[in-house]
Amino acid sequence: MATSTFGLDTTPEGNLSRYLQEIRKFPMLEAEEERLLAVKWRDEKDDDASARMVNSHLRLVAKIAMGYRGYGLPVGELISEGNVGMMQAINRFDPERGFRLSTYAMWWIRASIQEYILHSWSLVKMGTTAAQKKLFFNLRKVKARLQAFEAGDLRPEHVTHIADQLNVPESEVISMNQRMAGSDHSLNAPLRDESDGEWMDWLTDDSDNQEEIYAASEELDQHRGMLSAAMTGLSDREEHIFTERRLKDSPMTLEDLSQHYNISRERIRQIEVRAFEKVQKSVKNAVISQHI
């Protein structure tokens, strides 16, 4: 869905570089100003209040959208989808909860973009599972850690490592890698052949963006708090396996954990899944309770 958003054309045919330049002109909102606008939108459905909140976050949307540039879709379309997520966030935002709109909106922006990518890659039509989604959005990251940058099929040892780390069959890793074989577009690519400017230039503010610094810090603190609370419901073994498999940058393999506990790899996998489901349920309930 590529549309003209807030009077600024973000379609591939439009001038994306001009759009990225124009959105820098919208001022960031102070916390109290943002709260008053959010209250006005919630209570009065004031369109001007909504527009001001959206416009002040267009740079955040663009920055998040650029993070998904490697999936072979026009950046303008990703930005448009992100803006849809931004509007959804505003419709559901409760200013009385005490945190900034950007903190709340990040999830909606990413979710909107991710769903669009999945639909565009026709994965949803295949009956996308949670494991496939995890593989889709983490394959590039794991390949980068392995320095598996070569074009074409993955090496057998890389396939085995990725399948074990992401807990999916090797056949799905191979299939997903083949689907995703396409050119990445760097943020450092020039805007035009004759230009010295880069895409990243339009996303960098000259001044310190206190809102984004605060939002990122607050979001991280909230997530840590929810996760810590959720993990109190796990047994010592569940907590250890969950931490090693899901929270570490370099997760332990099923084989290493099976040797540590002297049980089978399958049993380790079952404990990991059970622990994840417990944590997921607890965090989901915590999020719901925050927004009721």
C-alpha positions in Angstrom: 0.0 0.0 0.0 1.9 3.0 -1.2 0.0 6.2 -0.7 0.5 9.9 -0.4 0.9 10.5 3.3 0.1 13.8 5.0 0.6 15.6 1.7 4.0 14.1 1.2 4.5 11.6 -1.7 6.3 8.5 -0.5 5.6 6.2 -3.5 8.5 4.9 -5.4 7.5 7.2 -8.3 7.6 10.1 -5.9 10.6 12.0 -4.7 11.6 10.0 -1.6 14.7 12.1 -1.0 12.4 15.2 -0.9 10.1 13.5 1.5 12.9 12.6 3.9 14.1 16.2 3.7 10.6 17.6 4.4 9.8 15.5 7.4 12.8 17.0 9.2 11.0 20.3 9.3 8.3 19.0 11.7 9.3 19.9 15.3 9.5 17.3 18.1 6.9 17.6 20.8 7.7 18.3 24.4 6.2 15.7 26.8 3.5 17.9 28.2 2.5 19.3 24.7 2.3 15.7 23.5 0.1 14.7 26.4 -2.3 17.6 25.9 -2.6 16.7 22.2 -3.2 13.1 23.0 -5.9 14.0 25.4 -7.5 16.3 22.9 -7.5 13.5 20.3 -8.9 10.9 22.7 -11.6 13.1 24.1 -12.5 15.3 21.1 -11.2 13.4 18.1 -9.5 16.6 17.1 -7.9 16.0 13.6 -5.3 18.8 14.1 -4.1 17.2 17.3 -3.7 13.8 15.6 -1.9 15.3 12.6 0.6 17.1 14.8 1.4 13.9 16.7 1.8 11.9 13.5 4.0 14.6 11.9 6.3 14.8 14.9 7.0 11.1 14.6 7.5 10.8 10.8 11.3 10.7 11.2 11.0 7.8 13.7 8.8 5.9 11.2 11.3 6.5 8.4 14.2 5.4 10.6 12.4 2.1 11.6 11.3 1.5 7.9 14.9 1.9 6.7 15.8 -1.0 9.0 13.7 -3.3 6.8 15.2 -2.1 3.5 16.9 -5.5 2.8 13.7 -7.3 2.0 13.5 -6.2 -1.6 10.6 -3.8 -1.2 10.5 0.0 -2.0 11.4 2.1 0.9 8.5 4.4 0.2 6.0 1.6 0.7 7.6 0.5 3.9 7.4 4.1 5.2 3.7 4.3 4.2 3.0 1.1 6.1 4.9 2.4 9.1 2.8 5.6 9.0 -0.3 3.4 9.1 1.1 1.7 12.2 1.8 5.2 13.7 -1.9 6.2 13.2 -3.0 2.9 14.8 -0.8 3.7 17.8 -2.3 7.1 18.2 -5.8 5.7 18.2 -4.9 3.4 21.0 -2.5 5.6 23.0 -3.5 6.4 26.6 -1.6 9.6 27.6 -2.4 9.0 31.3 -0.1 5.9 31.5 2.9 8.2 31.9 5.1 7.1 29.0 5.8 8.8 25.7 3.9 8.1 22.5 7.1 7.1 20.7 7.7 4.3 23.2 4.2 2.9 22.6 4.2 3.5 18.8 7.4 1.6 18.0 5.7 -1.8 18.4 2.8 -0.7 16.1 5.1 0.7 13.5 7.2 -2.4 13.3 4.2 -4.7 13.4 2.6 -2.9 10.5 5.8 -3.0 8.4 6.4 -6.7 9.2 2.9 -7.8 8.3 3.3 -5.9 5.0 6.6 -7.6 4.3 5.1 -11.0 5.1 2.1 -10.5 2.8 4.4 -9.2 0.0 6.5 -12.3 0.3 3.4 -14.5 0.1 4.3 -16.2 3.4 1.0 -15.6 5.0 -0.8 -17.5 2.2 1.4 -20.5 3.1 0.1 -20.5 6.6 3.0 -18.7 8.3 3.9 -20.2 11.7 5.5 -18.2 14.6 8.7 -20.2 13.9 8.7 -19.2 10.2 8.2 -15.5 11.1 11.1 -15.7 13.6 13.3 -17.3 10.8 12.2 -14.7 8.3 13.2 -11.7 10.5 16.3 -13.3 12.1 18.0 -15.1 9.2 19.9 -12.1 7.9 21.1 -11.3 11.4 22.4 -14.8 12.1 24.0 -15.0 8.6 25.8 -11.7 9.4 27.2 -13.2 12.7 28.4 -16.2 10.7 29.8 -13.9 8.0 27.8 -15.9 5.5 27.7 -13.1 2.9 28.4 -15.2 -0.2 25.6 -15.3 -2.8 23.7 -18.5 -3.4 23.1 -21.4 -1.1 24.3 -21.5 2.5 27.1 -23.9 3.4 25.8 -27.1 5.1 27.5 -26.2 8.4 25.8 -22.8 8.3 22.4 -24.3 7.7 22.9 -26.7 10.6 24.0 -23.8 12.9 21.1 -21.5 11.9 18.5 -24.3 12.2 19.8 -25.2 15.7 20.0 -21.6 16.9 16.5 -20.6 15.6 14.9 -24.0 16.4 13.6 -24.7 12.9 14.1 -27.6 10.5 17.1 -27.3 8.2 14.8 -27.6 5.1 13.0 -24.4 6.2 16.3 -22.5 6.5 17.3 -23.5 3.0 13.9 -22.6 1.6 13.8 -19.2 3.4 17.3 -18.4 2.3 16.5 -19.1 -1.3 13.4 -16.9 -1.1 15.3 -14.1 0.5 18.1 -14.2 -2.0 18.1 -10.6 -3.3 20.1 -7.4 -3.3 20.3 -5.4 -0.1 20.1 -1.6 -0.3 22.5 0.2 1.9 21.7 3.4 3.8 25.0 4.6 2.6 24.0 4.4 -1.0 23.9 7.8 -2.8 20.5 9.4 -3.3 21.2 10.0 -7.0 24.1 8.9 -9.2 25.4 12.5 -9.3 24.8 13.2 -5.6 27.3 13.2 -2.8 24.4 12.8 -0.2 23.4 9.5 1.3 20.0 8.1 2.5 21.4 8.2 6.1 21.9 11.9 5.8 18.2 12.6 5.8 17.6 10.5 8.9 20.2 12.1 11.1 19.2 15.1 13.2 21.9 17.7 13.8 20.8 18.1 17.5 20.5 15.5 20.2 17.0 13.9 20.0 16.1 13.6 23.7 12.7 12.1 22.9 14.2 9.1 21.1 16.9 8.7 23.8 14.3 8.8 26.5 11.9 6.6 24.5 14.5 3.9 23.9 15.6 3.9 27.5 12.0 3.7 28.8 11.0 1.0 26.4 14.0 -1.1 27.4 13.3 -0.6 31.1 9.7 -1.6 30.6 10.6 -4.7 28.6 13.2 -5.7 31.2 10.7 -5.3 34.0 8.0 -7.3 32.3 10.6 -10.1 31.4 12.0 -10.2 34.9 8.5 -10.5 36.4 7.5 -13.2 33.9 10.6 -15.3 34.6 9.8 -15.5 38.3 7.2 -18.1 37.3 9.9 -20.4 35.9 11.8 -23.2 37.6 15.6 -22.8 37.9 16.1 -25.2 35.0 13.5 -23.5 32.8 15.0 -20.1 33.6 18.5 -21.3 32.7 17.5 -23.0 29.5 15.3 -20.0 28.5 18.1 -17.5 29.2 20.7 -19.5 27.3 18.5 -20.2 24.3 16.4 -17.0 24.0 18.3 -14.1 25.7 21.9 -14.6 24.8 23.5 -13.1 21.7 25.3 -16.4 21.2 22.8 -19.0 22.4 24.0 -22.4 23.7 23.1 -25.3 21.4 20.6 -27.9 22.2 23.4 -30.4 22.3 25.4 -28.4 24.8 22.4 -28.1 27.1 21.5 -31.7 26.8 25.0 -32.7 27.9 24.8 -30.2 30.8 21.6 -31.7 32.1 22.2 -35.2 30.9 18.9 -35.3 29.0 18.0 -35.5 25.3 18.0 -32.6 22.9 14.3 -33.1 22.3 13.7 -32.8 26.1 15.7 -29.5 26.2 13.7 -28.2 23.2 10.4 -29.1 25.0 11.5 -27.3 28.2 12.6 -24.3 26.2 9.2 -24.1 24.4 7.3 -24.5 27.6 9.3 -21.8 29.3 8.9 -19.5 26.4 5.1 -20.0 26.4 5.0 -19.2 30.1 7.0 -16.0 29.7 5.0 -15.0 26.6 1.7 -15.4 28.4 2.9 -13.5 31.4 4.3 -10.6 29.3 1.1 -10.5 27.1 -1.1 -10.3 30.2 1.1 -7.5 31.5 0.9 -5.5 28.3 -2.9 -5.9 28.2 -3.3 -4.8 31.8 -1.3 -1.7 31.0 -3.7 -0.6 28.2 -7.0 -1.5 29.8 
